[in-house]
Amino acid sequence: MQNIPAMLSVGEVARRSGVAVSTLHFYEAKGLISAERSGGNQRRFRRGVLRRVAVIKVAQRTGIPLGEIKAALDMLPADRPVSGEDWRRMSAAWRDDLDHRIAQLTALRDQLGSCIGCGCLSMEDCPLRNPADRLGKDASGARLIAQDS
């Protein structure tokens, strides 16, 4: 029978998770994961950190901000790995945000061809999106996209 270590070094976590050591240090500094210190002051991680790192990576790929990931992980006990039920709860909470961002991106994609496609490329006086530069009279900046969503 193979001897499975109770604690993993930062290098072992990096190798097994596919995340750079510097990224693990960053996650630790941000409070997303935690390590204990050995007698020689080396980081040692509980095996459950591998599941936490997997959750962080998947959530980041979907565009969830690190602050929201941390808030979700903070709701879980630190002494056990993330369970399937934990993941279902977290992902359900993030689903509405993802659906909203998908809708915003779809609307933006659908507007690109009709607006810039006219060929005028005018930021001040687009007859479709900003006739007579009415937006410029109110304030500066790109506000129209946020108003449409």
C-alpha positions in Angstrom: 0.0 0.0 0.0 1.3 3.4 -1.0 2.1 5.9 1.8 0.0 9.1 1.1 1.4 12.2 2.8 -1.0 14.1 5.1 0.4 17.4 4.0 1.7 18.6 0.6 4.5 21.0 -0.1 3.9 24.0 -2.3 5.8 22.3 -5.1 3.6 19.2 -4.9 0.4 21.3 -4.9 1.7 23.2 -7.9 2.6 20.0 -9.8 -0.7 18.3 -9.0 -2.9 21.3 -9.7 -1.2 22.7 -12.7 -0.8 26.1 -11.1 2.5 27.9 -10.7 4.0 28.2 -7.3 3.8 32.0 -7.6 0.1 31.7 -8.2 -0.3 29.6 -5.1 1.5 32.2 -3.1 -0.8 34.9 -4.6 -3.9 32.8 -3.7 -2.6 32.4 -0.2 -1.9 36.2 0.1 -5.5 36.9 -1.1 -6.9 34.5 1.5 -8.2 32.0 -1.1 -6.2 29.1 0.3 -4.2 28.6 3.5 -1.0 26.8 4.4 0.5 25.7 7.7 4.2 26.1 8.4 6.6 23.2 9.0 9.3 23.2 11.7 11.6 24.5 9.0 9.1 27.3 8.1 8.1 25.7 4.8 4.5 25.9 3.6 2.5 22.7 4.0 -1.0 22.4 2.6 -3.8 20.0 3.5 -4.8 17.8 0.6 -8.2 19.5 0.3 -6.4 22.5 -1.1 -6.2 20.7 -4.4 -10.0 20.9 -4.7 -10.1 24.5 -3.7 -7.5 25.4 -6.3 -9.6 23.5 -8.9 -12.7 25.6 -7.9 -10.7 28.8 -8.1 -9.4 27.9 -11.6 -12.9 27.0 -12.9 -14.5 30.1 -11.4 -11.7 32.3 -12.8 -12.2 30.8 -16.3 -15.9 31.9 -16.2 -14.8 35.4 -15.2 -15.9 35.4 -11.5 -13.8 38.0 -9.7 -11.4 36.8 -7.0 -13.3 38.7 -4.4 -16.5 36.7 -5.1 -14.6 33.4 -5.2 -13.1 34.2 -1.8 -16.5 35.1 -0.4 -17.9 31.8 -1.5 -14.9 29.8 -0.2 -15.1 31.7 3.1 -18.6 30.2 3.6 -17.0 26.7 3.7 -15.3 25.0 6.5 -11.5 25.3 6.0 -10.8 21.8 7.5 -12.4 19.8 4.7 -12.2 19.7 0.9 -14.9 21.4 -1.3 -17.7 18.9 -1.8 -19.9 18.4 -4.8 -22.8 20.0 -2.9 -20.6 23.0 -2.1 -19.8 23.4 -5.8 -23.5 23.1 -6.8 -24.3 25.9 -4.3 -21.4 28.2 -5.5 -22.1 27.6 -9.2 -25.8 28.3 -8.8 -25.1 31.6 -7.1 -22.8 32.6 -9.9 -25.2 31.5 -12.7 -27.3 34.6 -12.7 -24.2 36.8 -13.0 -22.9 34.7 -15.9 -26.3 34.8 -17.6 -26.3 38.6 -17.2 -22.8 39.0 -18.7 -23.7 36.6 -21.5 -26.7 38.8 -22.4 -24.6 41.9 -22.3 -21.9 40.4 -24.6 -24.6 39.1 -27.0 -26.2 42.6 -27.2 -22.8 44.2 -27.8 -22.0 41.6 -30.5 -25.3 42.2 -32.2 -24.8 46.0 -32.1 -21.3 46.0 -33.6 -22.3 45.3 -37.2 -25.1 47.8 -37.3 -23.3 50.7 -35.6 -19.8 50.7 -36.9 -20.9 48.8 -40.0 -22.3 52.0 -41.5 -18.8 53.2 -42.3 -19.0 56.6 -40.7 -16.9 55.6 -37.7 -17.9 58.9 -36.1 -17.8 58.9 -32.3 -19.4 62.4 -32.1 -22.2 62.2 -34.6 -23.4 58.7 -35.4 -26.9 59.0 -36.8 -27.8 55.6 -35.3 -26.3 55.7 -31.8 -25.6 59.3 -31.0 -27.5 61.7 -33.3 -26.3 65.4 -33.1 -23.8 64.2 -30.4 -26.6 64.3 -27.7 -24.5 62.1 -25.4 -21.5 64.5 -25.6 -23.7 67.3 -24.3 -24.7 65.3 -21.2 -21.2 64.1 -20.2 -18.1 62.5 -21.5 -17.3 58.8 -21.6 -18.8 55.6 -23.0 -22.1 55.4 -21.3 -24.4 54.1 -24.0 -23.4 50.5 -23.8 -24.2 50.3 -20.1 -27.6 52.0 -20.7 -28.6 49.4 -23.3 -28.1 46.4 -21.0 
